[in-house]
């Protein structure tokens, strides 16, 4: 059969055609109007394993200013589960490295506090020590945490290109996006026993239903394990 997305597109075309027929007086009613679109299969988010993440996070050369910044970016995104827009919007005043906390401005300008792990804190300290002052971005609480070589706030596009470079270097799946680090953050927390309500708060999701897609991801892994391990679930040879 056809994919749900294909069926939905064809139904939309039919509705438009019959609507035109109504306007022209060819037909009295639109026979396609009552037809409902099929439910779309929700794609599970792409996620990296712990071993893959370790390779990625250690790829940037920490002895170079750009590599130092890139490592801090990747560590911070994964440690706090940030959206890429949240990451590039970080200012110095949002960081409390002593407490291991970052203030995040999420969707709808909603603020939340996110914890930073020790690796992220260490990477941020190293980056802030080598970051150069720029006349465009003077010191102060509103100074961008992550800047480009001209001292200006880094863009989401630059972060995406940077990630792509390290994916190729490490031979990891190039389907990985900056958002995959956020997916991995949530999945690894749930895999290791975190409750879904806490993960919802950490991600800044308004609805629990949005967070529940990650339970589907972890369940998929459990089902695969079950099929391989349970005597009554193994495929016949």
N, C-alpha and C positions, 0 to 999 in steps of 0.2 A: 504494500500500500504506500500511499504518499505520506511524507512527513507532515506533522501538524502545521508547520510554518507554510508549507506549500499549499495545503488545503485552505488555510486562512487567507493567503494572498488571492487564491482563485475565488473564494467566496466574496472577497472585497470587490473584485472585478465584476462579479455577477451582480452584486448589489448596485454598483455604479451604473452598469448597463441598464438594469431594469428601472432604476431611478430616472435615467434619461428617457426611457420609454414612457414612464408616467408623465413626465413634463411635456413630451411630444403628443400625448394623448393616445398612444398606441395601446396601452394597458391601463386598467383601473388601479390595480394593486401591485406592489412589489413582491413577487413570490419568494425572493431570496431574503427578505427582511427578517422573517422569524428564525432563519437558520443561524445556529450558534457556531462560533469558532471552536475548534477542538482545543482542549487544554494543552498548553505548550509544555514540553518536557523541560524542566529546569536543569540547566547544566551545572554540574558540580564544579566548584572553583578549583583551579589548578593549585596544587600544593607541593612544596618541596619536603623531602625527608630531612631528618635532623642531620644526617651525614652530608646530604647535598647542600644544606644551608651552611654547614661548617666550611665546606669548600668555597662557597660563594663569599662568605663573610671574611675569609682569610685571603681572598684573591687580591684585593687592592694593596699595593706596596706601601707599608706604613712608614717607610723612611723617606717618602716623597710627599710634598705638601698636598698635591692633588689626590694621591692615594690615601693619605691620612684623612682628608675630607671625605672621600668616597667610602672608606671603611666606617667612619662615624655615621654617615648617612644610612648605610645598609644596617648597621647595628641598631641604630635608633628606630628605624622603620620596623624591624622585626621585634625588638625588645618591647616597644610600646604599642605595636599593632596599628601604626598610623596610616591614614590615607596619604597619598602623595601630596595632595593640596595642603594637608595639615602639616606635613614635614617642611615644605618650602616656606610655609607661613610662620615658622617658629622664629621668635626673637630671643635675644639674650635674657630678657626679663621673664621668659617662660620657663627657664631652666633653674632647678634647684639641685645641683649635682651632689651637694652634701647630703641631702635627704633622698636622692635618687628618684626625683619626681619631675615630670614635665607637664606644664599646663597646655592643653590642646584646645584650639578653636575648631570645632567640627562643623557639620552641616547645620544650616540655620543659625549660625553664630553661637551655637550652644557650646559652652566650655565644659571640659572635664579634666580631671587630674589622672595621669597615667604613670605607672611606675617604670623606672629604668633599671635594667639589670646591671651588674658590675662591669660586664664587658662593654656595654653601651656607654656607661659613665666614663670608663677608662678611655674609650675611643673619642668621646666628646672632649675630655680634658686635653688629650693630645692635639686634637684639631684646633681647639680654641687657643692653644699655646702657639700654634704656627700661623694662624689666620692673620692676614695683614689688615691694617687699618686703611680705610679708603675714604677720600673726601665725600664721596657720594653716600656712604653709609657710616656716619660718625658714631663714636662710642656712645653707649647708653642702653637703657632697657629695650628700646625699639630697634636696636641694630639686628639685622638678620643673622641667624646662627650660621646658615650655610650660604656662602657666596661663591661667585665665579672668580676667574683670575683677574677680573677688573674690579673686584671688591663689591660687586652688586649682587643682590639677592638671586640665588640660583632659580632656574625655571623648572617646571615639571617636565618639559621636553628634554632638558639637559640631564635630569635624573634618569629618565627612561633610556636615553642613549648610553649613559654611563653603565646602567645595569646590563644592557644588551652587550656591551663590550666585554664585561666580565663573564657573562654567560658563555660567550664564544671562547674565551680564554680557558675556561674550566670544562668545556664540553657539556654543560648542562642544557636542559631542555629550553630552547629559545622561545617557547610559548610563555615562559615565565615573564610576568610583568611586575612593576612595582607593587601592584595590588596583591600579587601572589604572596608577598612577604606578610601582608596582613592576613590573608587566608591561612598561611602556615602558622602564624601566631595563634589564631583562634583554634585551629585543628589540634595543634600540639598541646595547648592548654586542656582541651577536652579529653584528649587521649590520655593525659596524665592525671585525670580525676577532678579537674576544675568543674564547678557547677555552671550550668548554662546562664543563670541570672548574672553571675559575676562576670562571665565572658561578655554578656550583653553590655554591662556597664563599662567594661574596659574598651570595648569597640565603639561605644557611643551610639549604639543602635537605639532608635526610638521604639521599635517594635521587636518583641521577642521572636516573632516569625522570621525576621531577617536573619537572626542569629541561628535559628534552627536548621538552616541549610548546612551548617557545619556538623550538626549531629548526623545528618544524612551521609556526609563524607566519612566520618569515623565509623558509622554503621557499615558502610560499604567495605571498609577494611576488615571489620569483624566478620562480615559474611564470607569474605574470601578466605579468612583464616578458618572459619567453621567448615566451609566446603572441603578444605584440604585436610583438616584434622579429625572431623567427626566420622566414625565408621559408617554411619547410615547416610552420610551426605556425600561421600566420595563417588565420583563418576565411575561407572563400570568400565572395565578395560576390555 
